[in-house]
Structure formats: C-alpha cells, structure tokens
Amino acid sequence: MKDYPPRLIGLAVALAALAGFVDAIAFTRLGGYFVSFMSGNSTRLGVGIGLADGTAALAAGLILAFVAGVMVATIVARRFAERRKVAVLSAVTATLTLAAALWMVLPGPLPLLLVAAAMGMENGVFARDGEVAIGVSYMTGSLVRMAQRLAGTLMGDPDRWAFVPHLALWLGFAVGVVLGAKVGLAAADAALWIAAIAAGGLTLVAAGLTRGRGPSAA
C-alpha cells in the first residue's frame, strides 16, 4: 500500500467497508456463510464434506462465484487498461445491481452468489502486473502486514507510520460489517440496493481520482 497515494488508499478503505457491508448481509441471510471471506467458506466446505450434512454445496458455489468474479475483473482490467479501476468498479456496480434486482423476486442464495462474484471483482481494482496489490475483501493479510509494520516501528524503522494504512483497511472493513448488520436488519430486502448505490458512488469517485493521471493511476 505504500506505493499508493492517500487518495487511493482512501478509496481502498471505502471498498473494504463495502465488502464488510455485504458480508454482514450475507452472513445473516445465509446462516454463517460469506460473500467476501473465502477462507471462512473454505472451512464451511471442508466441514460440510467431512460431516456429509449437505452444507458443502453452498460454500462451494460461493467460492466458485468469487473465483469467477476475480477472473472477470482480470479480463476487464486488461481490456480497459487505461481506465481499469473505473472499468472494474463499473462491473462491480452492475453485478450488485443485478443481485439487488434478483433478490426482489427470488431472495436466497442465488442473488448472493452474484454478490460473491462482485466481491471477487472488487479485488481487481488495485492490481499491478496482473497481481492484486491491495486485497479489499479479505483482512487476514492486512492484519499480518499491519503487525509486521508495527513491529518495525517498535524496532526503529524509519517509516514509523507504515502500519497505519493496513490498520485503516481493517477498520474500514469492520465498520462496514457493523453497518451491514444494522442496515440489513432495518432495510431488509432493500439492503443490497444500498450496496449497489454505494458501489456506483465509489465508481464515480474513482473516475474523479484517476482522471488525467495516466495509466499508473488508472
């Protein structure tokens, strides 16, 4: 994250909040499954297979949807390299909008498979040389890097605040989870529309932040 300017780190934190928001909605609606946290779904998959209790299929579906989303984001980013952040976020917004519309007529796992795909796409917003530079939907890596940078601070490393962006990313996700739990309860079936609108707003923000700044910022 140290290679990104503060304005883009702010965008990453906002995207992490969006991931936490929809993850909380999915967790409450699917009884403990996730749309952005595939380590948790992998555990559910393994437990479901081990216990043969019929729970593995949904976990596998969510994982496959997430992987498909990552693939779509990679293709979109390559196709629209000059404006890849906006292009990928546009795909995220379109997928969340489709999920919200589908939820109105067919609530349940199917729309949330689309949300999982959108979260996979989200991780393609910050990519360099075909690799994810900032993972905005899974926080274990951020916590590890935060702890490493914090240890460096305690040992006298010159960049004493290097841990802050990673902490901010985790805090953004955590705040999003809290909001998702509250909004999901209050707004019920409209909650995914709120996520889609937020994604659209962040797409516009990304367009403003990267306008005229060349491929490296796009």
C-alpha positions as CSV (number, residue, x, y, z in Angstrom):
1,M,0.0,0.0,0.0
2,K,3.0,2.3,0.5
3,D,3.2,2.8,-3.3
4,Y,-0.3,4.3,-3.4
5,P,-1.1,8.0,-2.7
6,P,-3.5,8.7,0.2
7,R,-6.5,9.4,-2.1
8,L,-6.3,5.9,-3.5
9,I,-5.8,4.4,-0.1
10,G,-8.9,6.2,1.0
11,L,-10.7,4.5,-1.9
12,A,-9.4,1.1,-0.9
13,V,-10.7,1.7,2.7
14,A,-14.1,2.6,1.3
15,L,-14.1,-0.6,-0.8
16,A,-13.2,-2.6,2.2
17,A,-16.2,-1.1,4.0
18,L,-18.4,-2.1,1.1
19,A,-17.1,-5.7,1.3
20,G,-17.7,-5.8,5.1
21,F,-21.2,-4.4,4.5
22,V,-22.3,-7.1,2.1
23,D,-20.5,-9.8,4.0
24,A,-22.6,-9.0,7.1
25,I,-25.8,-9.1,5.0
26,A,-24.8,-12.5,3.6
27,F,-23.8,-13.8,6.9
28,T,-27.1,-13.0,8.5
29,R,-29.2,-14.2,5.5
30,L,-27.3,-17.4,4.7
31,G,-26.7,-18.6,8.3
32,G,-23.0,-18.2,8.6
33,Y,-21.7,-18.1,5.0
34,F,-19.7,-15.3,3.5
35,V,-19.5,-13.4,0.2
36,S,-16.1,-11.8,0.6
37,F,-14.3,-14.1,3.1
38,M,-13.4,-17.3,1.2
39,S,-11.3,-18.7,4.0
40,G,-14.4,-19.0,6.1
41,N,-16.3,-20.6,3.2
42,S,-13.4,-23.0,2.6
43,T,-13.8,-24.1,6.2
44,R,-17.5,-24.5,5.8
45,L,-16.8,-26.5,2.6
46,G,-14.4,-28.8,4.4
47,V,-16.7,-29.3,7.4
48,G,-19.7,-29.9,5.2
49,I,-17.8,-32.6,3.3
50,G,-16.5,-34.2,6.5
51,L,-19.8,-34.3,8.2
52,A,-21.8,-35.0,5.0
53,D,-24.6,-32.7,6.3
54,G,-25.4,-31.1,2.9
55,T,-23.9,-27.7,3.7
56,A,-20.9,-28.1,1.4
57,A,-22.7,-27.2,-1.9
58,L,-23.5,-23.6,-1.0
59,A,-19.9,-23.0,0.3
60,A,-18.5,-24.4,-3.0
61,G,-20.9,-22.3,-5.0
62,L,-19.8,-19.1,-3.2
63,I,-16.1,-19.9,-3.7
64,L,-16.6,-20.6,-7.4
65,A,-18.6,-17.4,-7.8
66,F,-15.8,-15.4,-6.1
67,V,-13.2,-17.0,-8.3
68,A,-15.3,-16.2,-11.4
69,G,-15.5,-12.6,-10.3
70,V,-11.7,-12.4,-9.9
71,M,-11.4,-13.8,-13.4
72,V,-13.9,-11.3,-14.9
73,A,-12.1,-8.4,-13.2
74,T,-8.7,-9.6,-14.6
75,I,-10.2,-9.7,-18.1
76,V,-11.9,-6.3,-17.8
77,A,-8.7,-4.7,-16.3
78,R,-6.7,-6.0,-19.3
79,R,-9.3,-4.9,-21.8
80,F,-9.6,-1.4,-20.4
81,A,-6.1,-0.9,-19.0
82,E,-6.1,2.9,-19.4
83,R,-9.2,3.1,-17.0
84,R,-9.0,-0.2,-15.2
85,K,-10.2,1.0,-11.8
86,V,-13.3,2.6,-13.2
87,A,-14.0,-0.3,-15.6
88,V,-13.7,-2.9,-12.8
89,L,-15.8,-0.9,-10.4
90,S,-18.4,-0.4,-13.1
91,A,-18.6,-4.2,-13.4
92,V,-18.9,-4.5,-9.6
93,T,-21.8,-2.0,-9.6
94,A,-23.6,-3.7,-12.4
95,T,-23.3,-7.1,-10.7
96,L,-24.5,-5.8,-7.3
97,T,-27.4,-4.0,-9.1
98,L,-28.4,-7.3,-10.8
99,A,-28.1,-9.1,-7.4
100,A,-30.4,-6.5,-5.8
101,A,-33.0,-6.8,-8.5
102,L,-32.9,-10.6,-8.4
103,W,-33.3,-10.5,-4.6
104,M,-36.6,-8.7,-5.0
105,V,-38.1,-11.6,-7.0
106,L,-36.0,-14.6,-5.8
107,P,-34.5,-13.9,-2.3
108,G,-32.0,-16.5,-1.2
109,P,-28.6,-17.9,-2.2
110,L,-28.7,-17.2,-5.9
111,P,-28.5,-13.3,-5.6
112,L,-25.8,-13.7,-3.0
113,L,-23.8,-15.8,-5.5
114,L,-23.7,-12.7,-7.7
115,V,-22.6,-10.6,-4.7
116,A,-19.7,-13.1,-4.1
117,A,-18.8,-12.6,-7.7
118,A,-18.9,-8.8,-7.2
119,M,-16.6,-9.1,-4.2
120,G,-14.2,-11.2,-6.3
121,M,-14.2,-8.4,-8.9
122,E,-13.5,-5.8,-6.2
123,N,-10.1,-7.3,-5.6
124,G,-9.1,-6.4,-9.1
125,V,-9.4,-2.7,-8.6
126,F,-5.9,-2.4,-7.1
127,A,-3.7,-4.6,-9.2
128,R,-0.3,-4.3,-10.7
129,D,1.4,-6.5,-13.3
130,G,-1.6,-8.9,-13.0
131,E,-1.3,-9.3,-9.3
132,V,-3.6,-8.0,-6.5
133,A,-1.8,-5.1,-4.8
134,I,-4.4,-4.4,-2.2
135,G,-6.9,-7.0,-1.2
136,V,-10.0,-5.2,-0.2
137,S,-12.3,-8.1,0.8
138,Y,-10.1,-10.2,3.0
139,M,-8.4,-8.9,6.0
140,T,-6.0,-11.5,7.3
141,G,-3.2,-10.3,5.1
142,S,-3.8,-6.7,6.1
143,L,-3.6,-7.7,9.8
144,V,-0.4,-9.6,9.1
145,R,1.2,-6.7,7.3
146,M,0.0,-4.2,10.0
147,A,1.6,-6.3,12.7
148,Q,4.9,-6.6,10.7
149,R,5.0,-2.8,10.1
150,L,4.1,-2.2,13.8
151,A,6.9,-4.4,14.9
152,G,9.2,-2.5,12.6
153,T,8.1,0.7,14.2
154,L,8.9,-0.6,17.6
155,M,12.3,-1.7,16.3
156,G,13.1,1.8,15.0
157,D,12.3,1.5,11.3
158,P,12.4,5.0,9.6
159,D,8.8,4.8,8.3
160,R,7.2,4.6,11.8
161,W,3.6,5.1,10.4
162,A,3.8,2.3,7.8
163,F,1.3,0.2,9.7
164,V,-1.5,2.9,9.6
165,P,-2.9,2.2,6.0
166,H,-3.2,-1.5,6.9
167,L,-5.0,-0.7,10.1
168,A,-7.3,1.7,8.3
169,L,-8.2,-1.0,5.8
170,W,-9.1,-3.4,8.6
171,L,-11.1,-0.7,10.4
172,G,-12.9,0.1,7.2
173,F,-14.0,-3.5,6.8
174,A,-15.0,-3.7,10.4
175,V,-17.1,-0.5,10.2
176,G,-18.8,-1.9,7.1
177,V,-19.7,-5.1,8.9
178,V,-21.3,-3.1,11.7
179,L,-23.3,-1.0,9.2
180,G,-24.2,-4.1,7.2
181,A,-25.6,-5.8,10.2
182,K,-27.7,-2.8,11.2
183,V,-28.8,-1.8,7.7
184,G,-29.6,-5.4,6.8
185,L,-31.9,-5.6,9.8
186,A,-33.5,-2.2,9.2
187,A,-33.8,-2.1,5.4
188,A,-34.5,-5.8,4.9
189,D,-34.8,-6.5,1.1
190,A,-33.5,-3.1,0.2
191,A,-30.1,-3.6,1.7
192,L,-28.5,-4.9,-1.5
193,W,-29.7,-1.8,-3.3
194,I,-27.9,0.3,-0.8
195,A,-24.7,-1.7,-1.6
196,A,-25.2,-1.2,-5.3
197,I,-25.7,2.5,-4.9
198,A,-22.6,2.8,-2.8
199,A,-20.6,0.9,-5.4
200,G,-21.9,3.3,-8.1
201,G,-20.8,6.2,-6.0
202,L,-17.4,4.8,-5.5
203,T,-17.1,4.2,-9.2
204,L,-17.7,8.0,-9.7
205,V,-15.1,8.7,-7.0
206,A,-12.6,6.5,-8.8
207,A,-13.3,8.3,-12.0
208,G,-12.6,11.6,-10.4
209,L,-9.4,10.4,-8.6
210,T,-7.9,8.9,-11.7
211,R,-9.0,11.4,-14.4
212,G,-6.0,12.7,-16.3
213,R,-3.4,10.9,-14.2
214,G,-2.2,8.3,-16.7
215,P,-2.2,4.5,-16.7
216,S,-0.3,4.2,-13.4
217,A,-3.2,5.8,-11.6
218,A,-6.0,4.3,-13.7
